[in-house]
Each structure stands twice: as C-alpha cells, then as structure tokens.
Amino acid sequence: MNEALEVGKKLVDFCKKNENMKAVEQLYAPNVVSVEPHSGPDMPARTEGIKAIKDKHEWWNKNQEIHSHQVMGPWAHGDRFTAYFKYDVTSKAGPYAGKRMTIEEIALYTVKNGKVVHEEFFYNMGS
C-alpha cells in the first residue's frame, strides 16, 4: 500500500469518529500548510504550522454546532490523496451565525515521510 493511502485511511478513520484533532496530532508534520479557498473574518486563507492548524480546528469546533457529518475516501494518487466531507452545521458566529447549512468539500492532502505536509480545501460557500 502506498504511503499516501495509508495516511489517508488513518485520517478518514479519525474524521469518521469525529476525532479530527487526533488526526492532526498524529498525522500532520510540524510545518504543515493548510489552504482554504478564501479567508474569513476570523481565519486567514493560508495557515502554517501545527499549532496554527490545531487553533484552526479548535476555532471550527467552538464556532459550529455540528448536527451530523459524513466522510468518504481516501482516494490516493502518488504522494497525495483526497477525501470528501459533508457537514450539517449551524454557525455560532460570523456572517452565517444562527444559520443552518450543509457544507460539502473535497480536501487534497500531500504526504511526505508519513506525515501530511499540505492540505487544501475546495468548496463553495452560500451556493
């Protein structure tokens, strides 16, 4: 099995159990980079370093009421893999505060030396 697929399976398993922070702690490199399609009022589009990624996850968990979630994948290609996420959430803060919405996204991860070094998310907000 290729390294990206191995890491991807572990990440997806953590996320299915809603243990996203364990995925970050165990599978991410110290210098990991995370890229969103755009920045928000409280979050830049580009986040660098394991502490900043943990802070990003803590912010998400604090500011969203998650009613349900679905995770599928991984699909690997070389040193990368993708995963699909679908969340039913009500936002607690920001421009979507109080609004219940479905968020669907594809994430693309790059793996080096058994750790996620780059993640990039693809989604449309408000569509």
C-alpha positions as CSV (number, residue, x, y, z in Angstrom):
1,M,0.0,0.0,0.0
2,N,1.3,3.4,-0.8
3,E,2.2,5.9,2.0
4,A,-0.4,8.5,1.0
5,L,-3.2,5.8,1.0
6,E,-2.1,4.6,4.5
7,V,-2.1,8.1,5.9
8,G,-5.4,8.8,4.2
9,K,-7.1,5.8,5.6
10,K,-6.0,6.8,9.1
11,L,-7.1,10.4,8.6
12,V,-10.5,9.3,7.3
13,D,-11.0,6.9,10.2
14,F,-10.2,9.6,12.7
15,C,-12.6,12.0,11.0
16,K,-15.4,9.5,10.8
17,K,-15.2,9.2,14.6
18,N,-15.2,13.0,14.9
19,E,-11.6,12.8,16.2
20,N,-10.1,15.4,13.8
21,M,-7.7,16.8,16.4
22,K,-6.2,13.3,16.9
23,A,-5.6,13.2,13.1
24,V,-3.8,16.5,13.3
25,E,-1.7,15.4,16.3
26,Q,-0.7,12.1,14.9
27,L,-0.6,12.5,11.2
28,Y,0.5,16.1,10.5
29,A,4.1,17.4,10.0
30,P,5.2,20.2,12.3
31,N,5.5,22.6,9.3
32,V,2.1,21.6,7.7
33,V,0.4,24.2,5.5
34,S,-3.4,24.5,5.2
35,V,-5.1,26.4,2.4
36,E,-8.8,27.4,2.2
37,P,-10.4,28.9,-0.9
38,H,-10.7,32.3,0.8
39,S,-10.2,34.0,4.2
40,G,-12.9,34.7,6.7
41,P,-13.4,37.3,9.3
42,D,-11.5,35.2,11.9
43,M,-9.4,32.9,9.7
44,P,-6.8,33.6,7.0
45,A,-6.9,31.5,3.8
46,R,-3.4,30.2,4.5
47,T,-2.4,28.7,7.8
48,E,1.1,27.4,8.5
49,G,2.5,25.2,11.3
50,I,1.0,22.5,13.5
51,K,-0.1,24.9,16.3
52,A,-1.9,27.2,13.9
53,I,-3.7,24.1,12.4
54,K,-4.7,23.0,15.9
55,D,-6.0,26.5,16.6
56,K,-8.0,26.4,13.4
57,H,-9.7,23.1,14.4
58,E,-10.4,24.5,17.8
59,W,-12.0,27.6,16.3
60,W,-14.2,25.4,14.0
61,N,-15.3,23.2,16.8
62,K,-16.1,26.2,19.0
63,N,-18.0,28.1,16.3
64,Q,-20.1,25.4,14.7
65,E,-22.9,23.2,16.1
66,I,-22.4,20.0,14.1
67,H,-25.6,18.1,13.7
68,S,-24.1,15.4,11.5
69,H,-21.1,14.7,9.3
70,Q,-20.1,12.3,6.6
71,V,-16.6,11.4,5.4
72,M,-15.6,9.3,2.4
73,G,-12.3,8.3,0.9
74,P,-9.4,8.3,0.7
75,W,-8.6,8.3,-3.0
76,A,-4.8,8.2,-3.5
77,H,-2.5,9.2,-6.4
78,G,1.2,9.2,-5.8
79,D,2.1,11.3,-2.7
80,R,-1.4,12.8,-2.5
81,F,-4.9,11.7,-1.5
82,T,-8.4,13.3,-1.4
83,A,-11.3,12.9,1.0
84,Y,-14.9,14.1,0.8
85,F,-16.6,15.8,3.8
86,K,-20.2,16.7,4.3
87,Y,-21.3,18.6,7.4
88,D,-24.8,19.7,8.6
89,V,-24.0,22.6,10.9
90,T,-25.4,25.7,12.5
91,S,-22.8,28.5,12.7
92,K,-22.5,30.2,16.1
93,A,-20.5,33.2,14.9
94,G,-19.7,35.4,11.9
95,P,-21.8,36.3,8.9
96,Y,-23.6,32.9,9.0
97,A,-24.4,33.0,12.7
98,G,-27.6,31.2,13.5
99,K,-27.9,29.7,10.0
100,R,-28.1,26.0,9.5
101,M,-26.4,24.9,6.3
102,T,-24.9,21.9,4.6
103,I,-21.2,22.2,3.8
104,E,-19.6,19.9,1.2
105,E,-15.9,19.9,0.5
106,I,-13.1,18.0,-1.1
107,A,-9.8,18.0,0.6
108,L,-6.5,17.3,-1.1
109,Y,-3.6,16.2,1.1
110,T,0.1,15.8,0.3
111,V,2.1,13.3,2.3
112,K,5.9,13.2,2.8
113,N,7.7,10.9,5.2
114,G,4.5,9.5,6.5
115,K,3.0,12.9,7.5
116,V,0.6,15.4,6.0
117,V,2.6,18.4,4.9
118,H,-0.1,20.2,2.9
119,E,-3.9,20.3,2.9
120,E,-6.1,22.2,0.5
121,F,-9.9,22.5,0.6
122,F,-12.3,23.0,-2.2
123,Y,-15.9,24.2,-1.6
124,N,-18.4,26.9,-2.4
125,M,-20.0,29.0,0.4
126,G,-23.5,30.1,0.1
127,S,-24.4,28.1,-3.0
